[in-house]
Amino acid sequence: MTKYQFIEEELYRRQQQSHLRQLQTVIPLEGADVRIGNQKVVNFCSNDYLGLSKHPLLIKRAVEFAERYGTGATASRLICGTYDCFQSVEKKLATLKGTEAALILNSGFQANVSILPTLADRQTLILSDQLNHSSIIQGILLSRCHVLRFRHNDLAHLEELLEKNIDKGPCFNSTRARRMIVTESVFSMDGDQSDIGRLVDLARAFDAFLVVDEAHATGVLGPGGMGLCCGKGVDLTIGTFGKACGSFGAYVACSRKLRDYLVNCCAGFIYSTAMPPSVIGSIDAALDLIPGMGEERKALHAKADLLRLRLQNLGWRTGASNTQIIPVMVGGETEALALSDHLKSNGVLASAIRPPTVPEGQSRIRLALSAHHTMEHLEYLIQLFEERHFHGNH
Ligand SMILES: Cc1ncc(COP(=O)(O)O)c(C=O)c1O
């Protein structure tokens, strides 16, 4: 027995169960195209929903900021001082989100794993949607709070759990007991939306803190494309800049007081080097562009509606999706992998999403649409799903 045995065993186990993941080299080309080896394929898995990652203004401003501030922020913002560009981007963001304040964090994952333990302690009850992203789950685990999962988007179930747990149980007889609801506004693997208005009402009725992750709504839905929580009275929203914003990093939008609390207490903010100025430059440019991209959003949603309908007409199930994220439900892992391979060998990159990312028996192909996809791309994709359907392979 060597000290590496557990690693070998785990990798072997994953291989046996077809769970072994491997990194695949891709070279970005024009628009939605990428190159894998010698093959050009159309990418249907990127979260670059508005196609901003290659936008000339984002690139230009990234270069400008790197030239002005250097390539690195050199330390945490509390150590060396905060560059003015971070603060102006935070102000811009807060205005767009309709909140008093905003704070930049280094990634959506880092935001969730560090903010949730900053807000929740051992006496806190967190009510978490069953389909919340792994980063939310990790953050909840780190907080060591008491957690109850409500059935996905089932707000009657959430209400029932809130009702049952009012000041109840050993964890909650303290005056410091907190209740917190944590969910997403657009779910990353299912592409469906939460009812933010009802969540806010429930949070108010039960004096619960409401935290919503807007990773997949930011840039795509809501007023000026800034998410479904804008102006709705959510206590704290988290969003990423790495998806529709075409850049990297994350934000928190909240009250001024809450921002002060995070600046003082959130380990992921305090003990991490601030983001590179070039990245702040590209975020700044994305925030200038996004509110004016109404036509691009309309076109994106129209393409998603059309694709969903055409796939459903062919007999494929697309779950409760009503956004640019379209899961094509397959069921078994092997079948999902086979379908993904079939698509790839025909020039389409669309990954199979399998357990543990999704529950057992719910493996799927996750299609993510972007402004770069043309009608020809969609027609071709539909044709591939049609062929597969008629071969009876799903
Ligand atoms: C809902 C959700 N939250 C957070 C994240 C993590 O964000 P980031 O990629 O910026 O770390 C993701 C993305 O993978 C996500 O889907």
Ligand as a Chemical Component Dictionary entry (heavy atoms), coordinates in Angstrom:
data_LIG
# 
_chem_comp.id                   LIG 
_chem_comp.type                 NON-POLYMER 
_chem_comp.pdbx_formal_charge   0 
_chem_comp.three_letter_code    LIG 
# 
loop_
_chem_comp_atom.comp_id 
_chem_comp_atom.atom_id 
_chem_comp_atom.alt_atom_id 
_chem_comp_atom.type_symbol 
_chem_comp_atom.charge 
_chem_comp_atom.model_Cartn_x 
_chem_comp_atom.model_Cartn_y 
_chem_comp_atom.model_Cartn_z 
_chem_comp_atom.pdbx_ordinal 
LIG C1 C1 C 0 -24.952 28.841 -10.863 1  
LIG C2 C2 C 0 -23.469 29.014 -10.892 2  
LIG N1 N1 N 0 -22.873 29.646 -9.877  3  
LIG C3 C3 C 0 -21.537 29.829 -9.864  4  
LIG C4 C4 C 0 -20.743 29.359 -10.885 5  
LIG C5 C5 C 0 -19.260 29.547 -10.802 6  
LIG O1 O1 O 0 -18.915 30.740 -11.444 7  
LIG P1 P1 P 0 -17.446 30.953 -11.990 8  
LIG O2 O2 O 0 -17.344 30.184 -13.249 9  
LIG O3 O3 O 0 -17.328 32.443 -12.173 10 
LIG O4 O4 O 0 -16.515 30.443 -10.946 11 
LIG C6 C6 C 0 -21.335 28.729 -11.980 12 
LIG C7 C7 C 0 -20.535 28.303 -13.133 13 
LIG O5 O5 O 0 -20.018 27.348 -13.361 14 
LIG C8 C8 C 0 -22.720 28.520 -11.972 15 
LIG O6 O6 O 0 -23.311 27.854 -12.965 16 
# 
loop_
_chem_comp_bond.comp_id 
_chem_comp_bond.atom_id_1 
_chem_comp_bond.atom_id_2 
_chem_comp_bond.value_order 
_chem_comp_bond.pdbx_ordinal 
LIG C1 C2 SING 1  
LIG C2 N1 SING 2  
LIG C2 C8 DOUB 3  
LIG N1 C3 DOUB 4  
LIG C3 C4 SING 5  
LIG C4 C5 SING 6  
LIG C4 C6 DOUB 7  
LIG C5 O1 SING 8  
LIG O1 P1 SING 9  
LIG P1 O2 DOUB 10 
LIG P1 O3 SING 11 
LIG P1 O4 SING 12 
LIG C6 C7 SING 13 
LIG C6 C8 SING 14 
LIG C7 O5 DOUB 15 
LIG C8 O6 SING 16 
# 
